[in-house]
């Protein structure tokens, strides 16, 4: 059978009550093979089915395979850097990264098993990439960044320091956070709950991108939720809130929103200066 078929069969048995204590060596071989496929980039938690950033869809069987690695493994004491920790999985072996020109600095870059890092990536410490995440070629994960489970980062993405890319593991039918090729996220950004950032967009520092916050797209002159179109410059602004009519809010109340405009040439040039890090 194919790996997908093996995972589907194992998932059905897990739903019928299979536990970590009952799992056989053959079952363990399936989840191990699945992790190796994630780490090689052979399988991904989501894929793009069209031209637009909204066309990303979850690969449900892949997300089920990730869940099986939690459900069919026992928590064990493990060692890393002289520290004992307890988890169902060890950290990822990184011997293959150097072969692809990818760098991870010492004392705090943690990559969990089942994560993929492409060629010529940079991980600065401290930073963390979780299981099922995909980090494309040439992408920078800066200090204090977290890339959540199943998140999909494209090629040549720049994550500013202290940036959070949220994970979406459940429900399995929901697509994870997507950050497409060439995106630059300023320091302190938060991208959560399956939000999707279109290619070559530039997002200002401390911007929160989540489906609950509206995006005022001044290019197409529309209000959208859940995604930022390609080639936008985005930043946070406060807009009036309907609760401002309440007596408790003397002088009105405001809520955060995201404003999106055209990417300006000088802004684009500024983000490209970091390319020297890869020379």
One Martini backbone bead per residue (centre of mass of N, CA, C, O) as a GRO file, in nm:
protein
  279
    1UNK     BB    1   0.102   0.032   0.010
    2UNK     BB    2   0.062   0.343   0.065
    3UNK     BB    3   0.113   0.581   0.288
    4UNK     BB    4  -0.175   0.689   0.290
    5UNK     BB    5  -0.309   0.411   0.338
    6UNK     BB    6  -0.165   0.345   0.603
    7UNK     BB    7  -0.272   0.589   0.759
    8UNK     BB    8  -0.573   0.530   0.723
    9UNK     BB    9  -0.572   0.257   0.866
   10UNK     BB   10  -0.455   0.357   1.136
   11UNK     BB   11  -0.674   0.564   1.196
   12UNK     BB   12  -0.915   0.370   1.217
   13UNK     BB   13  -0.792   0.210   1.456
   14UNK     BB   14  -0.767   0.452   1.645
   15UNK     BB   15  -1.075   0.518   1.647
   16UNK     BB   16  -1.123   0.209   1.768
   17UNK     BB   17  -0.872   0.212   2.015
   18UNK     BB   18  -0.591   0.247   1.951
   19UNK     BB   19  -0.285   0.234   2.127
   20UNK     BB   20   0.033   0.269   2.230
   21UNK     BB   21   0.035  -0.011   2.379
   22UNK     BB   22  -0.083  -0.170   2.108
   23UNK     BB   23   0.129  -0.105   1.922
   24UNK     BB   24   0.317  -0.206   1.668
   25UNK     BB   25   0.594  -0.226   1.477
   26UNK     BB   26   0.438  -0.161   1.216
   27UNK     BB   27   0.311   0.099   1.320
   28UNK     BB   28   0.578   0.244   1.383
   29UNK     BB   29   0.681   0.240   1.088
   30UNK     BB   30   0.467   0.430   0.973
   31UNK     BB   31   0.526   0.686   1.149
   32UNK     BB   32   0.824   0.701   1.066
   33UNK     BB   33   0.783   0.731   0.760
   34UNK     BB   34   0.616   0.987   0.782
   35UNK     BB   35   0.831   1.171   0.909
   36UNK     BB   36   1.033   1.144   0.676
   37UNK     BB   37   0.843   1.273   0.462
   38UNK     BB   38   0.827   1.549   0.596
   39UNK     BB   39   1.143   1.610   0.613
   40UNK     BB   40   1.170   1.589   0.283
   41UNK     BB   41   0.891   1.712   0.145
   42UNK     BB   42   0.694   1.492   0.025
   43UNK     BB   43   0.498   1.596   0.247
   44UNK     BB   44   0.200   1.801   0.318
   45UNK     BB   45  -0.049   1.982   0.498
   46UNK     BB   46  -0.053   2.163   0.229
   47UNK     BB   47  -0.209   2.298  -0.080
   48UNK     BB   48  -0.206   2.447  -0.392
   49UNK     BB   49  -0.493   2.475  -0.634
   50UNK     BB   50  -0.416   2.769  -0.732
   51UNK     BB   51  -0.340   3.118  -0.774
   52UNK     BB   52  -0.456   3.186  -0.503
   53UNK     BB   53  -0.433   3.219  -0.160
   54UNK     BB   54  -0.731   3.082  -0.121
   55UNK     BB   55  -0.643   2.777  -0.247
   56UNK     BB   56  -0.574   2.651   0.006
   57UNK     BB   57  -0.536   2.307   0.127
   58UNK     BB   58  -0.584   2.048   0.317
   59UNK     BB   59  -0.414   1.752   0.421
   60UNK     BB   60  -0.574   1.532   0.604
   61UNK     BB   61  -0.384   1.281   0.616
   62UNK     BB   62  -0.143   1.435   0.731
   63UNK     BB   63  -0.275   1.534   0.996
   64UNK     BB   64  -0.333   1.249   1.095
   65UNK     BB   65  -0.038   1.157   1.107
   66UNK     BB   66   0.038   1.355   1.330
   67UNK     BB   67  -0.164   1.257   1.543
   68UNK     BB   68  -0.048   0.967   1.561
   69UNK     BB   69   0.229   1.061   1.690
   70UNK     BB   70   0.075   1.120   1.960
   71UNK     BB   71  -0.123   0.864   2.010
   72UNK     BB   72   0.126   0.624   1.944
   73UNK     BB   73   0.296   0.760   2.181
   74UNK     BB   74   0.516   0.784   2.435
   75UNK     BB   75   0.619   0.946   2.701
   76UNK     BB   76   0.961   1.058   2.727
   77UNK     BB   77   1.272   1.077   2.829
   78UNK     BB   78   1.501   1.337   2.727
   79UNK     BB   79   1.798   1.460   2.557
   80UNK     BB   80   1.928   1.812   2.562
   81UNK     BB   81   2.196   1.981   2.642
   82UNK     BB   82   2.171   1.843   2.942
   83UNK     BB   83   1.855   1.817   2.916
   84UNK     BB   84   1.556   1.712   3.055
   85UNK     BB   85   1.278   1.587   2.869
   86UNK     BB   86   0.918   1.555   2.778
   87UNK     BB   87   0.818   1.340   2.502
   88UNK     BB   88   0.712   1.178   2.203
   89UNK     BB   89   0.957   1.337   2.071
   90UNK     BB   90   1.224   1.413   1.921
   91UNK     BB   91   1.445   1.583   1.786
   92UNK     BB   92   1.572   1.678   1.500
   93UNK     BB   93   1.773   1.585   1.264
   94UNK     BB   94   2.052   1.802   1.112
   95UNK     BB   95   2.251   1.680   0.895
   96UNK     BB   96   2.097   1.778   0.622
   97UNK     BB   97   2.129   2.092   0.626
   98UNK     BB   98   2.424   2.140   0.529
   99UNK     BB   99   2.380   2.017   0.243
  100UNK     BB  100   2.171   2.283   0.188
  101UNK     BB  101   2.280   2.551   0.343
  102UNK     BB  102   2.170   2.535   0.631
  103UNK     BB  103   2.117   2.738   0.926
  104UNK     BB  104   2.187   2.684   1.288
  105UNK     BB  105   2.208   2.823   1.578
  106UNK     BB  106   2.305   2.811   1.888
  107UNK     BB  107   2.128   2.803   2.173
  108UNK     BB  108   1.791   2.755   2.059
  109UNK     BB  109   1.741   2.564   1.808
  110UNK     BB  110   1.425   2.412   1.751
  111UNK     BB  111   1.350   2.089   1.592
  112UNK     BB  112   1.103   1.904   1.516
  113UNK     BB  113   0.977   1.636   1.428
  114UNK     BB  114   0.841   1.679   1.096
  115UNK     BB  115   1.023   1.901   0.984
  116UNK     BB  116   1.082   2.144   0.721
  117UNK     BB  117   1.394   2.240   0.556
  118UNK     BB  118   1.541   2.405   0.328
  119UNK     BB  119   1.740   2.582   0.138
  120UNK     BB  120   1.912   2.845   0.269
  121UNK     BB  121   1.850   2.865   0.560
  122UNK     BB  122   1.762   3.055   0.868
  123UNK     BB  123   1.835   2.995   1.223
  124UNK     BB  124   1.779   3.174   1.501
  125UNK     BB  125   1.858   3.236   1.826
  126UNK     BB  126   1.572   3.174   1.945
  127UNK     BB  127   1.390   2.889   1.798
  128UNK     BB  128   1.081   2.734   1.650
  129UNK     BB  129   0.991   2.416   1.491
  130UNK     BB  130   0.724   2.235   1.413
  131UNK     BB  131   0.532   1.990   1.341
  132UNK     BB  132   0.463   2.005   0.987
  133UNK     BB  133   0.639   2.214   0.901
  134UNK     BB  134   0.717   2.454   0.628
  135UNK     BB  135   1.041   2.562   0.500
  136UNK     BB  136   1.157   2.742   0.264
  137UNK     BB  137   1.372   2.855   0.060
  138UNK     BB  138   1.555   3.120   0.202
  139UNK     BB  139   1.452   3.133   0.493
  140UNK     BB  140   1.389   3.348   0.778
  141UNK     BB  141   1.446   3.265   1.125
  142UNK     BB  142   1.431   3.446   1.390
  143UNK     BB  143   1.451   3.564   1.684
  144UNK     BB  144   1.184   3.445   1.871
  145UNK     BB  145   1.060   3.232   1.684
  146UNK     BB  146   0.746   3.074   1.568
  147UNK     BB  147   0.659   2.758   1.408
  148UNK     BB  148   0.387   2.599   1.359
  149UNK     BB  149   0.187   2.353   1.314
  150UNK     BB  150   0.168   2.319   0.956
  151UNK     BB  151   0.304   2.548   0.860
  152UNK     BB  152   0.346   2.755   0.553
  153UNK     BB  153   0.654   2.839   0.405
  154UNK     BB  154   0.806   2.993   0.174
  155UNK     BB  155   1.013   3.148  -0.027
  156UNK     BB  156   1.193   3.408   0.092
  157UNK     BB  157   1.125   3.448   0.385
  158UNK     BB  158   1.070   3.708   0.643
  159UNK     BB  159   1.124   3.688   0.990
  160UNK     BB  160   1.092   3.865   1.240
  161UNK     BB  161   1.143   3.928   1.540
  162UNK     BB  162   0.907   3.794   1.738
  163UNK     BB  163   0.749   3.577   1.562
  164UNK     BB  164   0.417   3.440   1.498
  165UNK     BB  165   0.334   3.111   1.376
  166UNK     BB  166   0.068   2.946   1.367
  167UNK     BB  167  -0.116   2.656   1.450
  168UNK     BB  168  -0.308   2.392   1.253
  169UNK     BB  169  -0.433   2.074   1.336
  170UNK     BB  170  -0.720   2.147   1.448
  171UNK     BB  171  -0.901   2.068   1.227
  172UNK     BB  172  -0.809   1.877   0.949
  173UNK     BB  173  -0.973   2.063   0.732
  174UNK     BB  174  -0.793   2.293   0.814
  175UNK     BB  175  -0.600   2.533   0.718
  176UNK     BB  176  -0.314   2.668   0.764
  177UNK     BB  177  -0.076   2.871   0.785
  178UNK     BB  178   0.011   3.115   0.525
  179UNK     BB  179   0.336   3.192   0.365
  180UNK     BB  180   0.445   3.324   0.097
  181UNK     BB  181   0.645   3.415  -0.129
  182UNK     BB  182   0.838   3.700  -0.033
  183UNK     BB  183   0.770   3.753   0.252
  184UNK     BB  184   0.747   4.027   0.501
  185UNK     BB  185   0.787   4.022   0.857
  186UNK     BB  186   0.774   4.202   1.113
  187UNK     BB  187   0.835   4.265   1.414
  188UNK     BB  188   0.587   4.106   1.613
  189UNK     BB  189   0.424   3.927   1.454
  190UNK     BB  190   0.086   3.780   1.396
  191UNK     BB  191  -0.009   3.449   1.272
  192UNK     BB  192  -0.341   3.311   1.271
  193UNK     BB  193  -0.594   3.084   1.218
  194UNK     BB  194  -0.530   3.043   0.895
  195UNK     BB  195  -0.388   3.263   0.776
  196UNK     BB  196  -0.318   3.441   0.456
  197UNK     BB  197  -0.018   3.526   0.274
  198UNK     BB  198   0.069   3.686   0.009
  199UNK     BB  199   0.287   3.734  -0.219
  200UNK     BB  200   0.515   3.994  -0.166
  201UNK     BB  201   0.452   4.088   0.110
  202UNK     BB  202   0.439   4.368   0.354
  203UNK     BB  203   0.473   4.367   0.712
  204UNK     BB  204   0.436   4.533   0.981
  205UNK     BB  205   0.498   4.587   1.286
  206UNK     BB  206   0.282   4.432   1.509
  207UNK     BB  207   0.098   4.256   1.333
  208UNK     BB  208  -0.235   4.126   1.325
  209UNK     BB  209  -0.318   3.806   1.172
  210UNK     BB  210  -0.668   3.737   1.156
  211UNK     BB  211  -0.992   3.643   1.079
  212UNK     BB  212  -1.122   3.865   1.290
  213UNK     BB  213  -0.963   4.077   1.125
  214UNK     BB  214  -0.983   4.330   0.921
  215UNK     BB  215  -0.919   4.401   0.570
  216UNK     BB  216  -0.824   4.706   0.416
  217UNK     BB  217  -0.841   4.717   0.074
  218UNK     BB  218  -0.719   4.981  -0.127
  219UNK     BB  219  -0.696   4.850  -0.408
  220UNK     BB  220  -1.003   4.708  -0.420
  221UNK     BB  221  -1.203   4.829  -0.221
  222UNK     BB  222  -1.209   4.617   0.041
  223UNK     BB  223  -1.338   4.384   0.275
  224UNK     BB  224  -1.145   4.135   0.444
  225UNK     BB  225  -1.104   3.783   0.540
  226UNK     BB  226  -0.818   3.563   0.610
  227UNK     BB  227  -0.653   3.759   0.401
  228UNK     BB  228  -0.366   3.859   0.201
  229UNK     BB  229  -0.286   3.982  -0.067
  230UNK     BB  230  -0.082   4.022  -0.305
  231UNK     BB  231   0.123   4.281  -0.302
  232UNK     BB  232   0.135   4.408   0.002
  233UNK     BB  233   0.099   4.674   0.236
  234UNK     BB  234   0.091   4.625   0.591
  235UNK     BB  235  -0.109   4.763   0.869
  236UNK     BB  236  -0.200   4.908   1.169
  237UNK     BB  237  -0.532   5.017   1.264
  238UNK     BB  238  -0.779   5.220   1.406
  239UNK     BB  239  -1.127   5.160   1.459
  240UNK     BB  240  -1.440   5.187   1.499
  241UNK     BB  241  -1.667   5.075   1.745
  242UNK     BB  242  -1.985   4.969   1.833
  243UNK     BB  243  -1.930   4.988   2.153
  244UNK     BB  244  -1.907   5.307   2.167
  245UNK     BB  245  -2.221   5.352   2.248
  246UNK     BB  246  -2.155   5.293   2.521
  247UNK     BB  247  -2.143   5.439   2.833
  248UNK     BB  248  -1.851   5.328   2.912
  249UNK     BB  249  -1.753   5.484   2.636
  250UNK     BB  250  -1.601   5.758   2.661
  251UNK     BB  251  -1.536   5.869   2.332
  252UNK     BB  252  -1.525   5.583   2.254
  253UNK     BB  253  -1.431   5.299   2.043
  254UNK     BB  254  -1.166   5.066   1.949
  255UNK     BB  255  -1.024   4.871   1.678
  256UNK     BB  256  -0.847   4.654   1.505
  257UNK     BB  257  -0.679   4.691   1.184
  258UNK     BB  258  -0.608   4.629   0.838
  259UNK     BB  259  -0.394   4.788   0.606
  260UNK     BB  260  -0.391   4.782   0.239
  261UNK     BB  261  -0.137   4.834  -0.002
  262UNK     BB  262   0.087   4.914  -0.205
  263UNK     BB  263   0.395   4.834  -0.300
  264UNK     BB  264   0.672   5.008  -0.251
  265UNK     BB  265   0.981   5.044  -0.378
  266UNK     BB  266   1.135   5.130  -0.116
  267UNK     BB  267   1.028   4.897   0.057
  268UNK     BB  268   1.141   4.665  -0.114
  269UNK     BB  269   1.442   4.744  -0.096
  270UNK     BB  270   1.470   4.716   0.213
  271UNK     BB  271   1.410   4.403   0.225
  272UNK     BB  272   1.662   4.320   0.028
  273UNK     BB  273   1.914   4.371   0.216
  274UNK     BB  274   1.914   4.077   0.359
  275UNK     BB  275   2.065   3.909   0.137
  276UNK     BB  276   2.356   3.924   0.265
  277UNK     BB  277   2.317   3.675   0.460
  278UNK     BB  278   2.358   3.463   0.196
  279UNK     BB  279   2.672   3.521   0.102
   0.00000   0.00000   0.00000
